């Protein structure tokens, strides 16, 4: 079978397929790359999934250390990265920090991946 050649309204050959949706702007790509870098670590993905699976989508840092097998300072660093990227919010109760999944935080990435 011969390749199909696209044409425009004048029946002239068109070299490229038309865009079916708006591509990311440079600023959107930078923001999305920053966000995805926060997820590009196995420990952070595990921490995010543990928080999301916890009652009320909230967990104390004290409950996150053992499941990932990392030290408290390392877990705290990863949680800080996830918080700065907008996936988690942080509140302090006494001496412990609690992290909550930000509603809709994963939706933009899920929508982008589903549209591909």
Backbone as CSV, one residue per row, in Angstrom:
resi,resn,N_x,N_y,N_z,CA_x,CA_y,CA_z,C_x,C_y,C_z
1,UNK,0.845,-1.175,0.000,0.000,0.000,0.000,0.893,1.242,0.000
2,UNK,0.568,2.203,-0.840,1.327,3.443,-0.930,0.976,4.358,0.223
3,UNK,1.921,5.184,0.699,1.612,6.112,1.785,0.571,7.143,1.338
4,UNK,-0.264,7.539,2.266,-1.287,8.534,1.990,-0.661,9.914,2.143
5,UNK,-0.904,10.767,1.162,-0.367,12.118,1.205,-1.485,13.083,1.573
6,UNK,-1.286,13.874,2.617,-2.277,14.863,3.025,-2.277,16.030,2.057
7,UNK,-3.461,16.631,1.870,-3.560,17.809,1.021,-4.310,18.897,1.759
8,UNK,-4.138,20.151,1.330,-4.892,21.255,1.924,-6.104,21.555,1.046
9,UNK,-6.780,22.677,1.279,-8.006,23.017,0.544,-7.764,23.159,-0.954
10,UNK,-6.543,23.457,-1.369,-6.240,23.594,-2.795,-5.732,22.294,-3.390
11,UNK,-5.825,21.220,-2.638,-5.332,19.900,-3.035,-3.819,19.855,-3.209
12,UNK,-3.123,20.854,-2.666,-1.665,20.839,-2.686,-1.182,19.949,-1.548
13,UNK,-0.123,19.187,-1.749,0.381,18.326,-0.674,0.783,19.137,0.555
14,UNK,0.488,18.613,1.726,0.837,19.225,2.998,1.900,18.342,3.641
15,UNK,2.942,18.960,4.131,4.054,18.160,4.643,3.812,17.588,6.036
16,UNK,2.954,18.217,6.796,2.817,17.802,8.192,1.351,17.618,8.558
17,UNK,1.126,16.785,9.556,-0.230,16.619,10.076,-0.615,17.857,10.857
18,UNK,-1.874,18.269,10.786,-2.283,19.437,11.572,-2.316,19.097,13.065
19,UNK,-2.118,20.099,13.894,-2.200,19.903,15.340,-3.649,19.655,15.724
20,UNK,-3.865,18.714,16.623,-5.228,18.415,17.066,-5.534,19.041,18.419
21,UNK,-4.523,19.600,19.047,-4.714,20.323,20.298,-3.563,21.302,20.467
22,UNK,-3.736,22.232,21.381,-2.731,23.263,21.629,-1.502,22.641,22.301
23,UNK,-0.313,22.842,21.748,0.897,22.318,22.404,1.239,23.151,23.636
24,UNK,2.098,22.620,24.471,2.547,23.338,25.666,3.359,24.561,25.269
25,UNK,3.170,25.639,26.011,4.031,26.810,25.831,5.357,26.522,26.535
26,UNK,6.336,27.364,26.311,7.641,27.188,26.963,7.496,27.251,28.481
27,UNK,6.687,28.190,28.976,6.493,28.329,30.426,5.774,27.107,30.992
28,UNK,4.751,26.620,30.274,4.037,25.421,30.734,4.959,24.207,30.754
29,UNK,5.816,24.094,29.748,6.767,22.978,29.697,7.744,23.046,30.862
30,UNK,8.228,24.258,31.192,9.135,24.420,32.339,8.447,24.025,33.641
31,UNK,7.214,24.502,33.832,6.465,24.168,35.050,6.211,22.662,35.147
32,UNK,5.803,22.076,34.030,5.504,20.647,34.029,6.763,19.822,34.262
33,UNK,7.878,20.232,33.681,9.148,19.523,33.891,9.545,19.565,35.359
34,UNK,9.398,20.741,35.992,9.700,20.873,37.421,8.815,19.930,38.240
35,UNK,7.536,19.905,37.899,6.584,19.054,38.603,6.925,17.582,38.412
36,UNK,7.226,17.209,37.177,7.516,15.795,36.903,8.856,15.360,37.510
37,UNK,9.810,16.295,37.627,11.081,15.966,38.281,10.844,15.575,39.737
38,UNK,9.864,16.220,40.359,9.545,15.879,41.750,9.035,14.444,41.850
39,UNK,8.402,13.964,40.801,7.883,12.590,40.808,8.903,11.571,40.310
40,UNK,9.977,12.035,39.723,10.942,11.149,39.083,11.916,10.515,40.069
41,UNK,11.404,10.066,41.178,12.219,9.411,42.197,11.356,8.320,42.827
42,UNK,11.859,7.094,42.884,11.050,5.995,43.434,10.589,6.233,44.873
43,UNK,11.444,6.817,45.702,11.055,7.074,47.097,9.920,8.096,47.162
44,UNK,9.984,9.128,46.318,8.923,10.135,46.321,7.605,9.554,45.818
45,UNK,7.679,8.722,44.806,6.459,8.076,44.318,5.838,7.203,45.398
46,UNK,6.676,6.476,46.120,6.165,5.645,47.216,5.558,6.493,48.320
47,UNK,6.241,7.560,48.699,5.715,8.441,49.744,4.375,9.037,49.327
48,UNK,4.291,9.488,48.100,3.042,10.062,47.600,1.925,9.022,47.616
49,UNK,2.237,7.802,47.222,1.209,6.755,47.205,0.796,6.357,48.616
50,UNK,1.716,6.376,49.560,1.383,6.044,50.950,0.474,7.115,51.538
51,UNK,0.810,8.374,51.294,-0.040,9.460,51.788,-1.420,9.374,51.144
52,UNK,-1.459,9.162,49.834,-2.741,9.089,49.128,-3.596,7.921,49.626
53,UNK,-2.965,6.813,50.016,-3.692,5.629,50.477,-4.046,5.689,51.959
54,UNK,-3.504,6.672,52.676,-3.774,6.798,54.109,-5.165,7.375,54.347
55,UNK,-5.700,7.116,55.530,-7.018,7.640,55.887,-7.026,9.158,55.760
56,UNK,-7.991,9.679,55.032,-8.080,11.125,54.818,-6.996,11.664,53.906
57,UNK,-6.262,10.778,53.209,-5.145,11.170,52.333,-4.149,12.052,53.094
58,UNK,-3.889,11.667,54.363,-2.979,12.417,55.225,-2.164,11.430,56.051
59,UNK,-0.876,11.754,56.258,-0.013,10.890,57.058,1.019,11.719,57.809
60,UNK,1.379,11.216,58.987,2.435,11.823,59.787,3.778,11.354,59.238
61,UNK,4.756,12.240,59.256,6.085,11.863,58.795,6.591,10.659,59.598
62,UNK,6.173,10.544,60.850,6.618,9.422,61.685,6.118,8.079,61.139
63,UNK,5.020,8.095,60.372,4.481,6.865,59.792,5.029,6.579,58.399
64,UNK,5.858,7.453,57.892,6.362,7.300,56.524,7.807,6.806,56.468
65,UNK,8.497,6.836,57.589,9.923,6.480,57.608,10.130,4.987,57.384
66,UNK,9.462,4.167,58.158,9.657,2.713,58.065,9.251,2.128,56.711
67,UNK,8.090,2.490,56.152,7.687,1.870,54.888,8.661,2.084,53.728
68,UNK,9.361,3.212,53.708,10.294,3.460,52.611,11.732,3.086,52.972
69,UNK,11.984,2.798,54.241,13.304,2.346,54.661,14.394,3.400,54.547
70,UNK,14.020,4.652,54.736,14.993,5.735,54.675,15.027,6.459,56.014
71,UNK,16.074,7.231,56.234,16.190,7.986,57.484,15.165,9.118,57.511
72,UNK,14.875,9.617,58.714,13.909,10.698,58.869,14.323,11.947,58.092
73,UNK,15.603,12.360,58.139,15.984,13.544,57.359,15.791,13.356,55.845
74,UNK,16.068,12.145,55.354,15.895,11.878,53.921,14.424,11.895,53.541
75,UNK,13.579,11.282,54.363,12.139,11.297,54.117,11.630,12.733,54.152
76,UNK,12.081,13.511,55.124,11.666,14.909,55.222,12.068,15.698,53.981
77,UNK,13.257,15.438,53.460,13.704,16.110,52.232,12.768,15.776,51.075
78,UNK,12.469,14.500,50.894,11.585,14.083,49.803,10.188,14.697,49.964
79,UNK,9.695,14.752,51.178,8.386,15.357,51.422,8.406,16.855,51.121
80,UNK,9.515,17.501,51.414,9.662,18.929,51.101,9.602,19.148,49.591
81,UNK,10.283,18.304,48.822,10.269,18.417,47.360,8.844,18.240,46.834
82,UNK,8.132,17.244,47.357,6.752,17.002,46.931,5.831,18.157,47.324
83,UNK,6.097,18.759,48.479,5.302,19.904,48.929,5.565,21.115,48.036
84,UNK,6.829,21.394,47.739,7.185,22.524,46.885,6.638,22.369,45.467
85,UNK,6.478,21.119,45.019,5.941,20.860,43.681,4.419,20.913,43.661
86,UNK,3.811,21.066,44.843,2.363,21.224,44.905,1.566,19.940,45.066
87,UNK,2.228,18.827,45.340,1.517,17.564,45.513,1.007,17.364,46.935
88,UNK,1.744,17.897,47.903,1.385,17.722,49.307,1.288,19.084,49.994
89,UNK,0.478,19.126,51.036,0.486,20.291,51.927,0.982,19.797,53.278
90,UNK,1.528,20.707,54.085,2.148,20.342,55.359,1.504,21.127,56.488
91,UNK,1.267,20.412,57.592,0.825,21.092,58.815,1.598,20.478,59.975
92,UNK,1.848,21.291,60.977,2.618,20.823,62.125,1.681,20.672,63.313
93,UNK,1.800,19.535,63.978,1.028,19.260,65.189,2.010,18.778,66.248
94,UNK,2.237,19.617,67.218,3.237,19.283,68.235,4.610,19.249,67.581
95,UNK,5.307,18.136,67.760,6.647,18.021,67.181,6.637,17.344,65.819
96,UNK,5.479,16.851,65.366,5.411,16.104,64.116,4.767,16.900,62.999
97,UNK,5.234,16.630,61.795,4.649,17.233,60.596,3.724,16.210,59.949
98,UNK,2.578,16.698,59.503,1.603,15.868,58.804,1.503,16.359,57.369
99,UNK,1.415,15.412,56.453,1.356,15.743,55.037,0.054,15.219,54.460
100,UNK,-0.571,16.075,53.657,-1.864,15.755,53.059,-1.747,15.927,51.545
101,UNK,-2.353,14.998,50.817,-2.395,15.100,49.370,-3.249,16.304,48.974
102,UNK,-2.729,17.152,48.118,-3.470,18.321,47.641,-4.509,17.820,46.633
103,UNK,-5.788,18.115,46.878,-6.824,17.650,45.948,-6.556,18.137,44.522
104,UNK,-6.619,17.223,43.576,-6.426,17.563,42.174,-4.987,17.728,41.737
105,UNK,-4.032,17.531,42.648,-2.626,17.773,42.314,-2.117,16.856,41.208
106,UNK,-2.638,15.656,41.141,-2.178,14.712,40.125,-3.005,14.777,38.845
107,UNK,-4.093,15.533,38.867,-5.003,15.573,37.720,-4.355,16.107,36.449
108,UNK,-3.573,17.182,36.548,-2.979,17.777,35.342,-2.037,16.804,34.648
109,UNK,-1.228,16.105,35.438,-0.306,15.142,34.843,-1.086,13.977,34.247
110,UNK,-2.092,13.504,34.957,-2.924,12.399,34.450,-3.613,12.804,33.145
111,UNK,-4.144,14.018,33.077,-4.814,14.486,31.865,-3.837,14.602,30.707
112,UNK,-2.654,15.107,30.980,-1.652,15.245,29.937,-1.239,13.882,29.403
113,UNK,-1.020,12.924,30.293,-0.616,11.593,29.866,-1.744,10.874,29.133
114,UNK,-2.982,11.085,29.544,-4.119,10.439,28.900,-4.358,11.004,27.504
115,UNK,-4.007,12.256,27.294,-4.228,12.897,25.992,-3.180,12.502,24.975
116,UNK,-2.098,11.914,25.425,-1.010,11.555,24.489,-1.378,10.376,23.631
